[in-house]
Amino acid sequence: MEILITGGAGFIGSHLCDRFISKGHYVICMDNLLTGSLKNIAHLKKEKRFRFVNHDVTKYISVDGTVDAILHFASPASPIDYIKLPIQTLKVGSLGTHNALGLAVKKRARFLLASTSEVYGDPLVHPQKESYWGNVNPIGPRGVYDEAKRFAEAITMAYHRVHKIDTKIVRIFNTFGERMRLDDGRVVPNFILQALRGKSLTVYGNGRQTRSFCYVSDLVSGIVKLLNSSLNEPVNIGNPKEYSILQFARMILKLTNSKSRLVFEKLPVDDPKVRQPNIARAKKFLKWSPEIPVEKGLERTIKWFKKKA
């Protein structure tokens, strides 16, 4: 297939490029490098079935020839990014998704939207299943990302209903692995870098808030299964094993053999108290569930971070 991946030079996007290239497909990686990096795709530079296009998807998208599938992963995805780039985040979720869907209509291509567990906001239902509509503050600092993705889901389903495009929506829960940015600002890179550098691990709030962490190769497998499925409704992809932030911090300290201590800071505005995916839909329809234990995935990630830190 000819596959277009927007945001393809990002953390998850670059792993998707690898997976499709390894399966013999042709990949067009489109990225404006706002938060992505050419380093993530440097190893694909000489691959004949790979092409990089530097383009901002909030502008009109034009691609010559056949496009069989579009995976829309362009967007800042960490709080440090979307709080710093609020307008760009809203534009890529709205204009960028609109443009990518327009190309899908023109090419009659399958379309997969990278959505997020953040559409559930600070959830009042636990664990979160796809039928839950969420508890989101639309005008809070996190709202620029939450609402951008909620709009992206709405317009994706509108194109499915009106233009009969075969659309997919993946709601991605916390994912980690190699190629995460060192300055990403999310839990995994923060804790690993602080532990490796002998600095105190920063825990926000009392550390009792929970998260669920999925290794990137498992996420990619779920996305590929979803792309090749007949499902059009949103699907949660993530690891349902739930950890408190304190538990997770202590696990990082153990795996890095770090003597670092924990320091506590004020909880950010609208920070979710719990986060755990209900993956019954993925299990039933995709025959998918995570295979890599969190500790094993962290060992691989820490090994990679040691080379970069």
Buried (B, 14 or more C-beta within 10 A) or exposed (E): BBBBBBBBBBBBBBBBBBBBBEEEBBBBBBBBEBBBBBEBBEEBEEBEBBBBBEBBBBEEBEBEEEBBBBBBBBBBBBBBBBBEBBEBBBBBBBBBBBBBBBBBBEBEBBBBBBBBBBBBBBBEBBBBBBEBEBEBBEEBBBBBBBBBBBBBBEBBBEBBEEBEBBBBBBBBBBBBBBBBBEEBBBBBBBBBBBBBEEBEBBBBBEBEBBBBBBBBBBBBBBBBBBBEBEBBEBBBBBBBEBBBBBEBBBBBBEBBEBEBEBEBEEBEEBBBEBBBBBBEBBEEBBEBBBEBEBEEBBEBBBEBBEEBE
